Amino acid sequence: MEKEGTMHRLTFKKTKASMTGLVQFTAGKSKSSRAVFLKSLDDVTGEEKGMITLTCEASKPRVSPVWKKEGKVLKAGPKYELLHTGKSLGLIIKDVTRDDAGEYGCERLHRFKSKRVVPAYRSKTKLVLLTLEIGIGITKWLKSTEVNEGETCSFECILSRESTDDFLWTINGKTVANDGRVKISNQGRKYMLTIKDVTPDDSGEVVFSIKDLSSKARLTVEGQKLEFLENKLWILHVSDWLDLF
């Protein structure tokens, strides 16, 4: 504790979390206290497209909190909602994305009432490291299909979000790639496999795989051999009947 004329100074060294609380100065009948944070911010983990709430608590209700991310002031709007109820302070982050990961802090500003200009001072909370667990799933699964030989068939799989991971299409365990008859396409969350002029040899299990996810379906191709044989037999029968004349 130090005193220089009318100025009194209290300095804490090697501070610990257990020392958190209200600091008050008393001189005769006069008292002065500074608003401090009784509850600091905690590290949080959120999911993409979700919503996260950061909260802390001040020792006084009348404070002017300023929320920052990486030192940049955050303002209320579609992305952020600022909460202030009594001593409780909060920041809501909406529609979370990868860009929201980082360090967040809440500072409180206060200006002493005086005829002379006194700079505002601030008190910082513990910064929050916001990490994201990006979940991904399949929202539209492959559907089994049955087509005739020579026709075109398509398989479609849709994910819950866009992904930059490698994906794979297989038929009966064999990897398929783009060629004159097979077309593989990807637009955003949608993945498609199109096969033209299908043959009975294309029949089997179709599998789409990405990361640790997979979707399976059955492709059945009806051949035209039986129909061709029936037509040939009919022609033979007609020829035999004509030979009688």
Residue frames relative to the residue before (quaternion, step in Angstrom):
aa qw qx qy qz dx dy dz
M 1.0000 0.0000 0.0000 0.0000 0.00 0.00 0.00
E 0.0619 -0.8089 0.5846 0.0015 3.60 -0.90 0.93
K 0.1092 -0.7749 0.6197 0.0597 3.53 -1.23 0.57
E 0.0271 0.7754 -0.6283 0.0565 3.53 -0.86 1.07
G 0.8064 -0.1386 0.0476 0.5730 3.55 -0.12 1.27
T 0.8035 -0.1984 0.1721 0.5342 3.57 -0.60 -1.13
M 0.6099 0.5622 -0.3536 0.4324 3.57 1.26 -0.04
H 0.1045 -0.7724 0.6257 0.0320 3.54 -0.96 0.97
R 0.0695 -0.8169 0.5726 -0.0008 3.56 -0.84 0.96
L 0.1050 -0.7646 0.6343 0.0447 3.55 -1.02 0.94
T 0.0632 -0.8167 0.5736 -0.0108 3.57 -0.64 1.11
F 0.1983 -0.7671 0.6013 0.1035 3.56 -0.92 0.95
K 0.1239 -0.7787 0.6121 0.0605 3.54 -0.99 0.86
K 0.8303 0.1251 -0.1310 0.5270 3.54 -1.13 0.69
T 0.0500 0.8449 -0.5277 0.0718 3.55 0.79 1.07
K 0.1565 -0.7648 0.6206 0.0740 3.54 -1.26 0.63
A 0.6592 -0.5194 0.3656 0.4025 3.56 -1.21 0.44
S 0.6328 0.5565 -0.3319 0.4239 3.60 1.07 -0.69
M 0.6235 0.5497 -0.3361 0.4428 3.60 1.24 -0.29
T 0.4259 0.7184 -0.4557 0.3079 3.58 1.30 -0.08
G 0.4207 0.6934 -0.5107 0.2853 3.60 -0.93 0.87
L 0.6842 -0.4795 0.3684 0.4077 3.54 -1.35 -0.14
V 0.1889 -0.7636 0.6106 0.0920 3.57 -0.87 1.02
Q 0.0104 0.8234 -0.5628 0.0718 3.58 -0.64 1.13
F 0.1893 -0.7627 0.6107 0.0972 3.58 -1.06 0.84
T 0.0705 -0.7994 0.5966 0.0028 3.59 -0.89 0.99
A 0.0410 0.7663 -0.6388 0.0551 3.55 -0.96 0.97
G 0.8042 -0.0917 0.0141 0.5870 3.56 -0.18 1.26
K 0.7859 -0.2408 0.2073 0.5305 3.56 -0.66 -1.09
S 0.5912 0.5777 -0.3624 0.4306 3.57 1.27 -0.08
K 0.0648 -0.7892 0.6107 0.0094 3.53 -1.04 0.86
S 0.0138 -0.7820 0.6231 0.0030 3.53 -1.12 0.64
S 0.0239 0.7964 -0.6031 0.0376 3.54 -0.87 0.91
R 0.3010 -0.7474 0.5699 0.1613 3.52 -1.16 0.61
A 0.4666 -0.6759 0.4913 0.2899 3.53 -0.93 0.88
V 0.0312 -0.7850 0.6186 -0.0133 3.54 -0.88 0.98
F 0.5360 -0.6097 0.4664 0.3513 3.55 -1.26 0.14
L 0.2665 -0.7738 0.5593 0.1317 3.55 -0.67 1.14
K 0.7748 0.1520 -0.0865 0.6075 3.57 1.17 -0.59
S 0.2706 -0.7878 0.5372 0.1325 3.54 -0.60 1.16
L 0.6262 -0.5231 0.4195 0.3979 3.53 -1.33 0.20
D 0.2800 -0.7428 0.5857 0.1637 3.53 -1.17 0.64
D 0.5611 -0.5649 0.4712 0.3795 3.56 -1.20 0.48
V 0.0793 -0.8042 0.5888 0.0194 3.56 -0.98 0.81
T 0.2058 -0.7417 0.6252 0.1293 3.52 -1.32 0.45
G 0.0302 -0.8255 0.5634 -0.0109 3.57 -0.82 0.94
E 0.4244 -0.6770 0.5405 0.2636 3.53 -1.34 0.23
E 0.5944 -0.5810 0.4281 0.3547 3.52 -1.13 0.73
K 0.8077 0.2221 -0.2378 0.4917 3.53 -1.13 0.91
G 0.5878 0.5807 -0.3694 0.4253 3.60 1.27 -0.05
M 0.4505 -0.6566 0.5309 0.2899 3.55 -1.32 -0.35
I 0.1269 -0.7972 0.5893 0.0325 3.58 -0.98 0.89
T 0.1437 -0.7807 0.6034 0.0761 3.57 -1.05 0.80
L 0.1516 -0.7639 0.6238 0.0661 3.56 -0.84 1.06
T 0.0191 -0.8235 0.5664 -0.0247 3.60 -0.81 0.93
C 0.0457 0.7524 -0.6570 0.0085 3.52 -1.27 0.57
E 0.3041 -0.7611 0.5502 0.1595 3.59 -1.26 0.26
A 0.2624 -0.7641 0.5745 0.1312 3.55 -0.90 1.01
S 0.5580 -0.6181 0.4363 0.3409 3.57 -1.22 0.41
K 0.7566 0.2563 -0.1584 0.5804 3.58 1.27 -0.33
P 0.5016 -0.6730 0.4504 0.3043 3.59 -1.06 0.67
R 0.7306 0.4158 -0.2386 0.4863 3.59 1.03 -0.72
V 0.3173 0.7047 -0.5665 0.2861 3.52 0.12 1.34
S 0.3364 -0.7199 0.5671 0.2165 3.54 -1.25 0.39
P 0.1404 -0.8367 0.5249 0.0688 3.60 0.03 1.24
V 0.1109 -0.7576 0.6400 0.0643 3.52 -1.18 0.67
W 0.1954 -0.7886 0.5752 0.0948 3.56 -0.65 1.12
K 0.0488 -0.8078 0.5874 -0.0077 3.54 -1.00 0.90
K 0.1532 -0.7340 0.6509 0.1186 3.52 -1.31 0.49
E 0.8277 -0.0764 -0.0033 0.5559 3.55 -0.61 1.17
G 0.7316 -0.4356 0.2284 0.4722 3.59 1.04 0.81
K 0.6298 0.5276 -0.3367 0.4599 3.60 1.26 -0.16
V 0.4642 -0.7000 0.4749 0.2626 3.57 -0.83 1.05
L 0.2454 -0.7630 0.5856 0.1215 3.56 -0.98 0.93
K 0.1581 -0.7979 0.5779 0.0664 3.56 -0.89 0.93
A 0.6007 -0.5749 0.4203 0.3633 3.54 -1.20 0.62
G 0.2840 0.7377 -0.5725 0.2178 3.56 -1.03 0.82
P 0.7909 -0.2837 0.2114 0.4992 3.60 -1.21 -0.39
K 0.7087 0.4667 -0.2536 0.4643 3.57 1.09 -0.75
Y 0.8146 0.1720 -0.0540 0.5513 3.59 0.92 -0.91
E 0.1126 -0.7549 0.6423 0.0695 3.53 -1.17 0.72
L 0.2306 -0.7900 0.5589 0.1016 3.57 -0.72 1.12
L 0.1592 -0.7999 0.5764 0.0505 3.56 -0.82 1.06
H 0.0962 0.7749 -0.6197 0.0796 3.58 -1.05 0.80
T 0.1573 0.7756 -0.5862 0.1734 3.55 -0.19 1.34
G 0.8121 -0.0917 0.0213 0.5759 3.57 -0.29 1.26
K 0.8015 -0.2111 0.1962 0.5239 3.54 -0.69 -1.12
S 0.5946 0.5907 -0.3537 0.4153 3.57 1.27 -0.26
L 0.0954 -0.7861 0.6104 0.0174 3.54 -0.91 0.99
G 0.0289 0.8270 -0.5592 0.0499 3.56 -0.96 0.79
L 0.1490 -0.7502 0.6372 0.0948 3.52 -1.30 0.49
I 0.1480 -0.7779 0.6069 0.0675 3.58 -0.77 1.07
I 0.1516 -0.7697 0.6171 0.0606 3.56 -0.83 1.07
K 0.1732 -0.8261 0.5332 0.0570 3.57 -0.55 1.17
D 0.8488 0.1352 -0.1093 0.4993 3.53 -1.30 0.53
V 0.0264 -0.8683 0.4950 -0.0192 3.54 0.83 1.12
T 0.0553 -0.7755 0.6288 0.0092 3.55 -1.05 0.88
R 0.7204 -0.4167 0.3183 0.4539 3.57 -1.31 0.05
D 0.6361 0.5607 -0.3277 0.4167 3.59 1.05 -0.75
D 0.6181 0.5649 -0.3476 0.4219 3.61 1.20 -0.37
A 0.5066 0.6460 -0.4333 0.3719 3.59 1.21 -0.23
G 0.4517 0.6796 -0.4909 0.3052 3.59 -0.96 0.81
E 0.6291 -0.5298 0.4134 0.3907 3.55 -1.28 -0.39
Y 0.1135 -0.7922 0.5992 0.0237 3.53 -0.90 1.02
G 0.0103 -0.8036 0.5951 0.0033 3.55 -1.12 0.61
C 0.2356 -0.7368 0.6139 0.1572 3.54 -1.26 0.47
E 0.0746 -0.7815 0.6192 0.0173 3.56 -0.79 1.05
R 0.1982 -0.7689 0.5884 0.1524 3.52 -1.09 0.55
L 0.2239 -0.7841 0.5715 0.0919 3.55 -0.97 0.93
H 0.0353 0.7882 -0.6124 0.0494 3.58 -1.05 0.78
R 0.1399 -0.7870 0.5966 0.0716 3.55 -0.97 0.78
F 0.4237 -0.7041 0.5095 0.2553 3.55 -0.79 1.02
K 0.4510 -0.6615 0.5239 0.2907 3.54 -1.11 0.72
S 0.2733 0.7527 -0.5489 0.2397 3.56 -0.51 1.13
K 0.5493 -0.6067 0.4564 0.3491 3.53 -1.16 0.51
R 0.7078 0.3967 -0.2617 0.5226 3.56 1.12 -0.56
V 0.5643 -0.6125 0.4344 0.3431 3.56 -1.13 0.59
V 0.0448 -0.7817 0.6220 -0.0102 3.54 -0.82 1.08
P 0.4634 -0.6908 0.4689 0.2971 3.63 -0.68 0.98
A 0.4888 -0.6338 0.5076 0.3189 3.53 -1.07 0.70
Y 0.1953 -0.7642 0.5987 0.1395 3.58 -1.08 0.64
R 0.2282 -0.7978 0.5500 0.0947 3.52 -1.16 0.43
S 0.1950 -0.7535 0.6181 0.1100 3.51 -1.26 0.52
K 0.2376 -0.8047 0.5331 0.1084 3.57 -0.76 1.03
T 0.3540 -0.6873 0.5862 0.2423 3.51 -1.20 0.60
K 0.6687 -0.4220 0.3945 0.4681 3.51 -1.31 -0.11
L 0.4254 -0.6948 0.5156 0.2654 3.58 -0.92 0.84
V 0.3337 -0.7530 0.5401 0.1730 3.54 -1.08 0.76
L 0.2442 -0.7346 0.6138 0.1547 3.54 -0.95 0.88
L 0.1408 -0.8064 0.5734 0.0340 3.54 -0.46 1.23
T 0.0267 -0.7953 0.6053 -0.0185 3.57 -0.56 1.16
L 0.3061 -0.7725 0.5366 0.1468 3.54 -1.14 0.62
E 0.1754 -0.7265 0.6535 0.1200 3.50 -1.10 0.80
I 0.1758 -0.8249 0.5327 0.0694 3.52 -0.22 1.28
G 0.1652 -0.8063 0.5637 0.0701 3.54 -0.37 1.22
I 0.0410 -0.7889 0.6128 0.0191 3.58 -1.12 0.61
G 0.0318 0.7991 -0.5984 0.0493 3.55 -1.05 0.76
I 0.5061 -0.6172 0.5026 0.3322 3.55 -1.33 -0.01
T 0.1942 -0.8039 0.5551 0.0889 3.57 -0.71 1.08
K 0.7662 0.1485 -0.1202 0.6136 3.60 1.22 -0.41
W 0.2340 -0.8071 0.5341 0.0931 3.55 -0.54 1.24
L 0.6195 -0.5332 0.4196 0.3948 3.56 -1.26 0.39
K 0.2143 -0.7708 0.5879 0.1193 3.56 -1.12 0.69
S 0.4868 -0.6549 0.4930 0.3018 3.57 -0.98 0.86
T 0.0599 -0.8109 0.5821 0.0038 3.55 -1.05 0.75
E 0.1959 -0.7604 0.6109 0.1013 3.54 -1.25 0.57
V 0.0424 0.8086 -0.5813 0.0808 3.58 -0.67 1.11
N 0.5082 -0.6277 0.4942 0.3216 3.54 -1.31 0.26
E 0.6317 -0.5402 0.3994 0.3867 3.54 -1.16 0.57
G 0.7685 0.3297 -0.2619 0.4818 3.56 -0.95 0.93
E 0.6136 0.5513 -0.3513 0.4428 3.60 1.22 -0.28
T 0.4520 -0.6503 0.5360 0.2925 3.56 -1.41 -0.01
C 0.0469 -0.7979 0.6007 0.0187 3.58 -0.96 0.83
S 0.1660 -0.7906 0.5850 0.0718 3.58 -1.20 0.60
F 0.1497 -0.7496 0.6385 0.0890 3.54 -1.22 0.65
E 0.0840 -0.8170 0.5705 -0.0072 3.56 -0.92 0.96
C 0.0234 -0.7766 0.6293 -0.0145 3.56 -0.98 0.92
I 0.1078 -0.8029 0.5853 0.0331 3.61 -0.89 0.95
L 0.2939 -0.7643 0.5553 0.1454 3.57 -0.91 1.00
S 0.6181 -0.5654 0.4032 0.3683 3.57 -1.28 0.32
R 0.7854 0.0136 -0.0179 0.6186 3.59 1.23 -0.37
E 0.6204 -0.5411 0.4064 0.3963 3.55 -1.26 0.30
S 0.0917 -0.7990 0.5939 0.0203 3.55 -1.09 0.71
T 0.3225 -0.7400 0.5597 0.1875 3.54 -1.16 0.68
D 0.4504 0.7025 -0.4403 0.3312 3.57 1.29 0.09
D 0.5715 -0.5881 0.4500 0.3536 3.56 -1.22 0.53
F 0.1337 -0.7833 0.6032 0.0687 3.57 -1.10 0.73
L 0.1996 -0.7944 0.5700 0.0643 3.55 -1.26 0.42
W 0.1505 -0.7441 0.6441 0.0936 3.54 -1.14 0.79
T 0.0063 0.7912 -0.6114 0.0110 3.58 -0.99 0.85
I 0.1431 -0.7412 0.6476 0.1038 3.54 -1.27 0.55
N 0.8278 -0.0670 -0.0254 0.5565 3.54 -0.56 1.22
G 0.7348 -0.4477 0.2212 0.4590 3.54 1.01 0.88
K 0.6475 0.5019 -0.3226 0.4741 3.59 1.25 -0.13
T 0.4583 -0.6943 0.4882 0.2638 3.56 -0.86 1.00
V 0.1831 -0.7762 0.5955 0.0965 3.56 -0.96 0.91
A 0.1027 -0.7855 0.6092 0.0353 3.56 -1.14 0.68
N 0.6792 -0.4807 0.3575 0.4240 3.55 -1.29 0.24
D 0.1793 0.7364 -0.6431 0.1095 3.53 -1.04 0.88
G 0.7767 -0.3513 0.2194 0.4745 3.58 -1.17 -0.25
R 0.7542 0.3756 -0.1948 0.5022 3.58 1.14 -0.61
V 0.7504 0.3256 -0.1756 0.5478 3.58 1.14 -0.60
K 0.0550 -0.7918 0.6082 0.0098 3.57 -0.94 0.94
I 0.1052 -0.7751 0.6221 0.0326 3.57 -0.84 1.05
S 0.0237 0.8150 -0.5762 0.0565 3.59 -0.77 1.03
N 0.1000 -0.7789 0.6183 0.0327 3.54 -1.27 0.54
Q 0.0547 0.7842 -0.6128 0.0803 3.57 -0.69 1.15
G 0.8245 -0.1055 0.0357 0.5548 3.57 -0.28 1.25
R 0.8207 -0.1567 0.1595 0.5258 3.56 -0.63 -1.18
K 0.6451 0.5550 -0.3031 0.4289 3.58 1.28 -0.31
Y 0.0791 -0.7759 0.6258 0.0102 3.54 -0.99 0.98
M 0.0349 -0.8312 0.5541 -0.0292 3.59 -0.77 1.04
L 0.1267 -0.7426 0.6537 0.0720 3.51 -1.26 0.69
T 0.0299 -0.8017 0.5964 -0.0267 3.58 -0.69 1.12
I 0.0904 -0.7925 0.6030 0.0149 3.57 -0.87 1.01
K 0.2020 -0.7877 0.5743 0.0942 3.57 -0.73 1.08
D 0.8445 0.1454 -0.1076 0.5040 3.56 -1.26 0.49
V 0.0370 0.8445 -0.5318 0.0517 3.56 0.79 1.04
T 0.1833 -0.7568 0.6201 0.0960 3.53 -1.23 0.62
P 0.6731 -0.4830 0.3519 0.4357 3.61 -1.19 0.27
D 0.5985 0.5788 -0.3603 0.4207 3.60 1.15 -0.56
D 0.6142 0.5535 -0.3461 0.4434 3.60 1.23 -0.40
S 0.4885 0.6750 -0.4313 0.3461 3.59 1.22 -0.32
G 0.4929 0.6511 -0.4835 0.3152 3.55 -1.06 0.77
E 0.7033 -0.4555 0.3507 0.4182 3.53 -1.31 -0.37
V 0.1679 -0.7685 0.6138 0.0667 3.55 -0.85 1.09
V 0.0328 -0.8187 0.5725 -0.0301 3.60 -0.75 1.05
F 0.1441 -0.7455 0.6454 0.0835 3.55 -1.06 0.91
S 0.0154 -0.8158 0.5771 -0.0339 3.61 -0.81 1.00
I 0.1140 0.7527 -0.6437 0.0776 3.55 -1.14 0.80
K 0.8087 0.0021 -0.0781 0.5829 3.57 -0.74 1.09
D 0.7554 -0.3164 0.2523 0.5154 3.60 -0.71 -1.07
L 0.5484 0.5998 -0.3922 0.4308 3.58 1.26 0.40
S 0.0627 0.7862 -0.6142 0.0268 3.56 -1.19 0.56
S 0.1173 -0.7638 0.6316 0.0623 3.54 -1.23 0.59
K 0.1519 -0.8137 0.5597 0.0386 3.58 -0.92 0.96
A 0.0281 0.7733 -0.6331 0.0211 3.54 -1.21 0.60
R 0.4102 -0.7064 0.5288 0.2307 3.56 -1.31 0.33
L 0.1597 -0.7633 0.6202 0.0848 3.55 -0.98 0.94
T 0.0433 -0.7915 0.6095 -0.0129 3.56 -0.75 1.10
V 0.1014 -0.7976 0.5943 0.0214 3.56 -0.72 1.11
E 0.2692 -0.7637 0.5710 0.1352 3.55 -0.69 1.15
G 0.3575 -0.7664 0.4986 0.1903 3.60 -0.68 1.10
Q 0.4079 -0.7077 0.5270 0.2346 3.58 -1.32 0.33
K 0.3696 0.7609 -0.4704 0.2513 3.61 1.24 0.13
L 0.6614 0.5143 -0.3116 0.4482 3.56 0.92 -0.90
E 0.6524 0.5108 -0.3135 0.4639 3.57 0.96 -0.88
F 0.6469 0.5204 -0.3155 0.4596 3.57 0.98 -0.84
L 0.6535 0.5150 -0.3064 0.4623 3.59 1.00 -0.85
E 0.6421 0.5227 -0.3267 0.4558 3.57 0.99 -0.83
N 0.6518 0.5127 -0.3120 0.4637 3.61 0.98 -0.84
K 0.6480 0.5230 -0.3153 0.4551 3.56 1.02 -0.83
L 0.6521 0.5076 -0.3111 0.4693 3.57 0.99 -0.85
W 0.6354 0.5299 -0.3325 0.4527 3.59 1.00 -0.79
I 0.6405 0.5174 -0.3199 0.4688 3.59 1.02 -0.81
L 0.6425 0.5220 -0.3200 0.4608 3.58 1.00 -0.82
H 0.6461 0.5211 -0.3201 0.4567 3.55 0.97 -0.87
V 0.6512 0.5081 -0.3162 0.4666 3.59 0.95 -0.83
S 0.6450 0.5207 -0.3202 0.4585 3.60 0.98 -0.83
D 0.6477 0.5132 -0.3187 0.4643 3.58 0.95 -0.83
W 0.6541 0.5136 -0.3150 0.4574 3.57 1.00 -0.82
L 0.6523 0.5109 -0.3121 0.4648 3.60 1.04 -0.78
D 0.6115 0.5711 -0.3497 0.4214 3.61 1.10 -0.68
L 0.5827 0.5935 -0.3725 0.4117 3.57 1.18 -0.47
F 0.6828 0.4394 -0.2833 0.5103 3.55 1.17 -0.45
